[in-house]
Amino acid sequence: MLKVCVDATAIRGQLSGIGFYNLSLLRALNQLQHSQQFQGQFSLQIYYQPGFKDWLRGKWQKNNYLSEFANCTCLPLPVTLSDRLVGFANPIINLLEKRLGKPDLIHGTDHYIFPSRQSINLLTIHDLTFLKFPEFVPPIVQRYHQRILRCLPFAQGILTFAESTKREISHYYQFPPERIFVTPQASRYHPLLSTESTSLESDLANDPLSAAIPYNFAVPYFLFVSTLEPRKNVVGLIEAFNLFKQVTKAPHQLVLIGQLGWKYEPILTAIANSPYKDQIHRLAYIPNQWLALFYQRATAFVYPSFYEGFGLPVVEAMNFGLPIITANAGSLPEVVGDSGVLVDPQDPQALALALEKIVANPDWQRQLKQKSLTRSKDFSWEHTARKTLEVYQSLTH
């Protein structure tokens, strides 16, 4: 039986991006190992390393997210420290590795892998923002490059989420392309939700949170969902929305849903300085059911990010049959295929024109909705888990 050990260190706090991918993959792999088709073929073990502050406090127990997994091991040393011990032989790494019980393969899911010398090592690289656009990421992410360089000498394979990112990784790190594997991500929502708007609204009508959701769904809107940070080009989106409002009499407003990230101040300034600031609504973290309702009721999903290694919010929006307007950059054209509208993220005028066309042409809007739903069927976490398992099997054989 193939024994795989997957890193769950990123699963903590309010999940977004990497943490969400990590948890979704583990849940899907866990279901596979107990399915009739794969039962007895592989066993899943999970390991995690505590954050530095938790480590200092002695808080090494698994969190609520990980409580659903039975075979879960703590390596009681933060990544910050174990990463620095990679470069030379030392007893600490050897002692920690013994806690893993000699798996056939170890999968590091967040630009780092525990330096095992006895197992096959697979490293996930989500994107190369820290190399291509270092100005878009905080210092801790900028250090991913050096972390990856320390991991590559003992990595037998790299996993990523788009062919475009695979090409970039091969180029920047001179890693053999035949050992770089692509496994797309998927939505947190079931596809049937796209047709259950009425029932979902009914379920939420008596939710105590309903009074705190500051939006009147009778007013049409464009939707953006992601962390508010420079890479997402939210300032450009606001500029495009301003242009759209100047030349149309459309009642559409702009809803931005996401936590404040790094260097978010220009985004708040752009909202405050917009002549249509009363029609721009910023919401922080909201529960998944409420987010689903925002997806369902939007006129279109707008995601003009400068660069993405995958673009998970776009897949979620397609899951709800939303027309997609996104950037012709990074992996986004690959994810959207021919189901959405691609614009230059540096050109707010082009983005504004796309917004105008969506509103002015209902037939085109309906066509884009159908294309989104069709395209969304290509993505599921079961599919991701199966592709990931194929990578495990390929590397170990």
Buried (B, 14 or more C-beta within 10 A) or exposed (E): EBBBBBBBBBBBEEBBBBBBBBBBBBBBBBBBBEEEEBEEEBBBBBBBBBBEEBBEEEEBEBBEBBEEBEEBBBBEBBBBEBBEBBEEEEEEBEEBBEEBEEBBBBBBBBBBBBBBEEBBBBBBBBBBBBBEBEEBBEEEBBBBBEBBEBBBEBBEBBBBBBBBBBEBBBEBBEBEEEBBBBBBBBBBBEBEBBEBBEEBBEEBEEEEEEEEBEBEBEEBBBBBBBBBBBBBBBBBBBBBBBBBBEEBEBEBBBBBBBBBBBBBEEBEEBBEEBEBEEBBBBBEEBEEBBBBBBBBBBBBBBBBBBBBBBBBBBBBBBBBBBBBBBBBBBBBBBBBEEBBBBBBBEBBEBBBBBBBBBBEEEEEBEEBBEBBBBBBEBBBBEBBBBBBBEBBBEBBE
